[in-house]
Amino acid sequence: MKFIKIAAATAAIALAATACGGDDGDSGTEEKSPATLKVWMMGEGTPEQTKFLDDVETDFKKTHPNTDVQVKYVPWPQVATTFQKAAAGGEGPDVTELGNTDVQSHIEQGSLLDIGDRFDKWADGKTLSKAALENDQSGGKTYAVPWYGGVRGVWYRKDWFDKAGIQPPKTWDELAAAAKKIQDENKVPGIGVPSDQTNALLSFIWGNGGEVAVKEGDKFTGKLDQPQAKEAVDFYAGLVGKQKVAPEKYVGKNELDGPQRDFALGKLGMYFDGSWALKEMKKISAKDADNWAVFPIPSKAGGNAPVMAGGSDLAVWKDTKAAGAAFDYITVLNNAKNAKAWADYSGFSSMRSDVKFSDPKLEIFTTIAGNTKFPPISAGWGEFEQAKKVLPNAVKAIMQGKSLDDELKKANEQANTLLNP
């Protein structure tokens, strides 16, 4: 296997491999086993990732022995410009990883191949998350395949909970009460609540029956000014300003800018993060790892709140001349054996229902992922959430004392505009 790295280096969350393929009915005769299959993965490529992909290629070559798989790593900060150049110059891959929140914009731009016919014949496709698959579809066609996802739960200190006689919270009130008790007894902040952590915030909104926006006719209509969303944001931000069980130092930050490290060092009672955090926290300080545990983010009245699965999907580039081999590569990359190997290495949940984590500590994330939900499936979501950071900016302002009604009214107006590009 040949590996290529694009210049520039930045920390990236996950490797990623490749793809889906299939023709759109117009390709005529296609090359079943091309001489070369170009695969783009997001990230920089660690030795472990390279070893994983070498194993995938070995499996792939059982049916395509004469095909050389060329993998190019695309650092996450360069993703947008790299894909723009590919679209403009016709120099795209055969198979590519895509951030799942970017899939709809690529579909709208016409960069991806419709793989619906091939996907329908793939038996393993039935194991994939239906909610995640909806994000890969448009106009009755399928353009990508869910690969892995990251759902959030609440990491907590089980030994502190046991000592205080606290059960994992099932409601918002119980969550606030647990944070207060842990804070009082251990003299550390009870919970970390960063303003720039949209995935956790969405769980609170959805866990109260609220929405960011809903499709009405052919347009999205913002719902952030509705009582359910307002109450959820008020509770989330209020853990800092009203309940005072979360420190102000995380305002304007995400979970990686303090909470993860503080929790690993025993300086924080709870915080929101995913399964992949375990490996990172052990690098910081593993001495209390046996006491780390996870419970689902609770809904207001009780039960598990829905969660957003950020992660990556696999797609076939529109201009590929090797659609059949590209789709075959995806089925190998995302078969049960390789999906499990990737989940255990990366810490990200497989989007296959039949693949579980090997580490018992992470089993809870499989349960959490069973209640996955997606934000508005709009080509404008990336602009709304990543470029403009509408929700993080609103929550930050509210945590700093600005009017809840005013900030969510502005956020809702932006939803009405940005989600309807």
N, C-alpha and C positions, 0 to 999 in steps of 0.2 A: 504494500500500500504506500502511496506517495502522499506525504503531508506537506502542506504549504501554509506558512503563516504570513498574514498581512502585517506590514510594519505597524508599530504602535503597541503599547502594552498597557493594559488596565485590568484590574481584577474583574473577573467575569463569573457569573454564577454557574453556568453549567455548560458542559460540552453539549454538543448536539450533533446529531448525525442526520439524517437525511430523510427520506422522503417518500414520496408517493408518486405514482405515475399512472398513466393511463392516457388514452387518447380521447379526443372530444368528438370522435366520429368522422373527422376529416383527414386523418393522418395517412390513410392508405396503407402501404407496406411500411412496417417499421422494423428496425434492426433489433432482433431479439437479444443478441449478446454483443454489445458494442465493444470496441477495443478499449475505450476509456469511459468511465462513469464519473462525472464531476459532482462532488458532494460538498456543500457548504455547511459548516457548523459554527454556531455562535460561541465566542469565548476565545481563549488563547491556546488551549490544549495542554493538559498536564500529561506526564508519562502514564498515569493510570487511565486517562481518557484514551490515549493512543493505544494502549494495550487492549482496552475494551473494543475499540474499533477494528483493531487487527483481528480479534476473535470474530467480530461480525463479518469481516471480509472473508475469513476462512469459511464460515457457514454459507455466505453468499456465493462463493466460488464452487460450491457443490452443484449449482445449477448454471453458473456462468463462469466456467473455469478460465476462459481466455480474456476476461474483462479486468482491466486495471482500475482500481478505485482510487481516485485522487481526491483527497480531503483538504479543503482550505478552511482554516480557522479565521473567523471574522470577529475581531474584538467588538463587544457590545456597543461602545461609543461610536464605532464606525459603521454600524449596521445601516443606518439611514442613507448615508452617502454611497456606500457600496452597492446597495440595491438600486439606488437612483441611476448610478452609472451603468449597472447591468441592464436596466430597463431601457435606457437611452441608446446604449451601444450594442445590444444584442450579445453581450458577453456573460450571460447568466449561467448558473449551474444546471445540472440535470435534476438534482435533488437538493432541498434545502431545509434547514431548521428555521422556524419563524417564532418569534414571541407571540403567544396566542392573542394578545390584544392588538397585534398588528395584522392579523390575517384578513380582516374585513377590508382594510385599506388596500392591501395587495389584490384582493379580489376585485375591488372597484377599479383599480388601475389596470386590470387585465393582465397581471403578471403570472398568474397561476393557471395550471391546466385542470380542467374538469376531470376528476378521476372517479366519478360516480359509478360507472359501469364496472370498473375493476374492483372498487371497494365493495360493491354489492355481492361480488362473487368470493370475497375473502372471508372465510369462516370466522377467523379471529376478530373480525370487525364487530361481531356481536358482543364481544367482551368490553368494548370501549364505552366510556362514559357518554351517555346520550346527551347530557347537558353540554359537555365539552364539544361533542360532534356538531351540535347546532351552531356553534360559533364558527365552524369550518364550512358552513353551507350558505348558499344564497340562491334565490330563484329556483329552488328545486334541484340544484346541482351541488356536488361535493368537491371541494378544492383542497382539502388538507385532512390530515389524520391526527387526532390527539396523541401525544407521546407521553409527556410527564407533566405533573402539576404540583404546585406548592400551596397547600392549604394551611391556614393558621389555627393554632389552638392557644391555650394559656399555659405556659410553663410555670410551675410552682415548686416550692420546697416542701416535699412531702413530710419531712421530719418536723418542720415548723408547724405544718397543719395538724399533724398527729399530736404534737405536744399541746397545741392550743385547743384540741378537740373540734377542729373544723373539717367538715366534709366538703368535697369539691362543689363549688357553687352551681346552682341550677337556674338562678334568676339574677337579675341586675341587683336587687337589694342584697342578696346573699353575697354577690361579688364585692360590693362596696363594704359590706360588714366584715368579710374575710380580710380585705385589704387593711381596714382599720385595726383589726385585732392583731394581725401580723406586724403592722407598723408599731403598735403600742408595746408589744411583747418583745420584739427583736430590734427595735430602735433603728430600723431601716425603712425607706419608703415601701408602702404596701404593694404598689403596682406601678409599672412603667407605662405611660400613655403618651407616646410621641404624637405630635400633630400631623406629621408626614407619614402616616401609615394607613393608606386608604383601604387596604384589604380588611384590616380589623374593623375600621369604621363602618364599612359596608355590612359586615355581619350584624352590627348593632342596629343599623337602619332596617335591614331585612328581618332581623329578629324582633322587630316591633311592627311588622307589617308594612313598612315603608318602602319607597323606591327612589332611585335617583331620577329616573325618567321612564315613561312607558310609551309604546308605539300606539298612536291614535291616528287611524287612517294611514297615510304614508309618511307621517312625521312623528318625531319624538317630542313628547311634552314633559317638561321638567316637573318633578314632584317634591323637590327639596323644600318647598314652602308649605308643605302639607303637615298636619299635626304629628303623624307617625315619624317622619324623618326629623322634624324639629325636636321632638322629645328624645330621640336617639342621640342626636348630636349634642343636645343639652346634657344628657347623662354622661356621654363620653368625655366631653370637654370639662364637665363639672367634677370629674374625678380629680382634676387638677385644682380648679378654682373654688368649687363649693365644698366637696367632700374633703379635699386636701389630703388625699391618700396617695397622690401621685406627684412627683416633684416637677417644678417648673423648668428644670434644666433640660428636659427633653422637648420643650416647645420649639418648633422649627426643625426638629430632627426626626429621623426614622429609627427603626429598631436596632440598626447597626451602629448608630451614633451614640452609644451609651448604654441603653437597656440590656443588650445581649451581654456585654462585658460585665456590667454591674451585677447581673444575675449570676453569671458564672463565678464571680468573686464573692458571692454571698452578701452583696450590698443592696439587694432588691428582692422583694418577696414574690412577685409575679411579673410576667410580661408576655406580650403577644408575639409569637414567632412560629416558624414551621418546623418540620421534621429535620430539615437540613441543618438546623441550628445546633443539633447535638454534637456533630463532628467539630463545628467551629468553637463551641463552648469548651469542649474537652481540650482544645489547643490552648485556651486561655487559662483554665484551671480545672483539672479533673478530680480534685480531691473530694468534692461533694456530689459527683456525678450520680452516685447510687441513690441520692436523695432527690434528684430531679424527676419530675413527673409532669404529665400534661392532662388537662381536662378541656372539653369543648367550650368555645365561647357561648355563654348562655343567652337565650332570648329573654325578653323582659319578664314574661309571665312564667317561664319555665320551659325546659327542653333545650335542645341544641339549635343555635342560630345557623342559618345557611351560611356557607363560606364561599369566597371567590377563590378559584384555582388559577393563580398566575403560573405560567409555565411556558412550554414550547410544544409546537405542533410540527408536523412534517408535510412538506408539499413538493410537487413537481413543477418545475419552471415551465412556462408556456412554450418556450421555443425548443424544448428538448427534442432530440432525434432518437431518444432511447426510452420512450415512455414505459414499455414493458419491463425492461431491466430496472428502471427507476422504481417502479412500484414493487417489483420483486425485492429490491434492496430494503424498502420500507418494511415489508412483511417479515424480513429476517431481523432487521434492527429491532422491531417491535414485537417479536414473538415472545412467548412466555419466558423462555430461558434468558434471553438477552434483556427483556424488560426488568426481570428480577435482578439481574446482575447490575443493571444501571441504577435501579432504585437503591440497592444496598450500598453501592459506591457513592452515589450523589446525595442520598438522603431525600430525594424528591419522590413523591408518590407516582406510581405508574397509573396511567389512565385505563388500565385493564382491570376488570373486576376480579380476575383470578390470580392476581399477583399481589403478594403481601410482603411487608418488610420482614427480614429475618430477625432483627433486633426486637425483643418483646417490648422494650420501652417505647418503640415507635408504632406499635400495633394500633394505638388509639387513633392515629392519623388516617388509617384506612376507614375507620368508622366515621371520622369527621368528614372525609372526602365523599362519603356517601350522600351528603347533603349539600352538594355543590350547586352553586348558582352563578350566573354570569351577569355582569353589568350590561347596560344597553348595547346590543350588538350593532354598533354603528361604526362606520369608517372614521368618525370624528372622535371616538373615545380616546385615542392616543393624544390628540390635541387637547381635549378637555382635561384629561387626568395627568398626562406626562409633560406636555409642553407648557400648558397654562397652569397646571397644578391647582385646579379650581377648588377641589375639596380640601386639600392640605392648607391652602391659603385661608380658606374660610374658617377652618377649625383653629388654625394658629391665631387668627384675629379674635375669635371668640374666647380662646384661652387667655388672651391678653386683655380681655375686658371689653371688647367691642360688642355691639348689639347682636344677639342671636338672630333676631328677625331680619335685621338689615343685611347681615352677612349672607344668610341663606336666600334672601330675596335676590341678591346680586348673583349668587352661585346658580340659582335657578334660571335667571335670565341668560347666563352663559351656557347652561345646559340646553336651553331652547335654541340657541344660536349654533354652538359648536357641535352638537350631536346631529345637526341637520346640515351637513356640509354641501 
